[in-house]
Amino acid sequence: MKKKICIGMLFAAMTLAACGGSGATDPDDVSSSNSMANGTDLAAEEDCSVVTDACEGQKYKTTTIGDQVWMAQNLNIATEESWCYDDDPANCETYGRLYTWYAAQTVCPAGWHLPSKGEFETLLESVGSSAEERSDNLRDSSWSFHQDKYGFSALPAGYYFTYYKEFHDLGNDAYFWSSTMDNESNVYALGVNNLISYVRIFARTNGCSVRCIKDN
């Protein structure tokens, strides 16, 4: 299946420090306009808690958790080495795309980055004192049990097992790439399921969800 490739900056760099309060903001409540930055057409937002991708026009909520600012939705930017679960575009609309680790390196905009293992560990420390509490506080309403106390809104998007070309665990698990490698084959990822949330290793050729974190 031919996939659209977006070159250059995909998002406007946002200045969230100017926003009052914390927590997620509804992307449907803001308007956008086009601007130029470093020669690349970007979408600028009036509300600094929403990021718009200029390539496909999609808006993404953000949320502040402790000292970190996170995108509060899974990225859904079509690139090489990315998939909709079961190759169904409707799943991309709901859950975002699943990216290989290589593809995940390029989808965060200027001013944002793929989180490190340490940044995921800081997130977990901020949302609970146990693996069970952390998972409950990260999961959104599409899970059987959830609190979504901090607006991270983790979705059970499953993953793509590239070796066997199979999709797994939609509705049961979420996996988010980090930028931190364990070895030449494996990378750390944040895992969330109905019981616990934890940092684990994942083969970097598999397909996982992507959340970007704002640069300090």
C-alpha positions, -999 to +999 in steps of 0.1 A: +000+000+000+015+033-011+018+057+018+021+095+017+054+108+029+056+142+045+090+159+042+103+184+067+085+199+097+051+184+103+039+205+132+042+241+145+065+244+175+043+255+203+051+277+234+031+260+261+047+280+289+024+308+280-007+287+287-025+290+320-033+258+339-025+222+330-042+191+316-054+183+281-071+207+257-097+197+232-083+203+196-118+210+182-119+242+202-092+260+183-087+274+148-055+273+127-037+293+100-007+286+078+027+302+083+062+298+070+091+287+092+126+278+079+111+275+044+085+249+055+048+254+055+035+250+090+002+253+107+002+278+135-024+275+164-040+303+184-043+279+213-008+269+225-021+236+239-028+221+205-004+211+177-016+208+141+002+188+115+005+208+083+009+178+060-025+162+068-042+189+088-047+168+120-048+184+154-033+169+185-041+177+222-013+182+247-012+177+285+011+188+312+021+162+338+045+174+364+073+193+346+067+174+313+044+184+284+031+155+263+011+150+232-022+135+245-030+116+213-013+090+192+004+104+161-014+096+128+011+108+101+014+085+071+051+076+065+070+047+052+073+019+078+040+027+094+006+010+095-030+012+104-040-017+126-053-045+103-046-021+074-079-004+082-078+034+079-106+036+105-082+022+131-057+050+123-085+075+129-092+060+163-058+048+175-032+065+154-005+048+133+019+021+143+055+030+134+088+011+133+114+027+156+132+040+125+101+058+113+094+071+148+127+090+148+114+115+122+077+122+131+082+146+161+083+183+151+109+209+160+107+217+197+094+182+204+111+148+205+107+111+209+109+105+247+138+087+263+135+058+286+143+082+315+115+105+305+090+077+304+102+066+339+097+102+351+062+101+337+054+069+355+067+083+388+044+113+383+012+094+378+013+068+406+033+049+432+026+014+418+025-002+384-012-008+388-020+028+398+001+042+370-017+021+344-051+031+357-042+068+357-028+066+321-056+047+304-084+066+286-122+057+285-118+030+258-104+006+284-126-015+307-111+002+338-096+036+337-091+069+354-070+090+329-063+113+358-036+133+341-050+135+305-024+113+289-053+092+274-033+060+265-052+041+238-051+003+235-037+005+200-019-029+200+013-034+179+025-048+146+048-079+146+068-072+115+085-106+113+052-124+109+034-094+094+007-097+121-012-072+142-017-080+179-035-068+210-058-041+198-081-032+227-057-048+252-023-032+252-005+000+243+032+004+234+050+037+229+085+040+215+113+056+234+145+069+218+166+047+240+182+016+226+189-015+247+211-031+220+214-033+182+180-051+179+159-038+208+146-005+220+129+005+253+091+012+251+064+022+275+039-006+279+003+000+292-023-028+297-054-034+319-032-043+349+001-024+349+022+002+332+060-004+328+090+002+306+101-028+286+122-037+255+107-042+221+123-052+187+128-020+169+114-034+136+080-039+151+052-012+149+043+008+180+025+040+188+043+074+191+038+102+216+061+132+215+073+152+245+081+189+244+117+200+246+127+216+279 
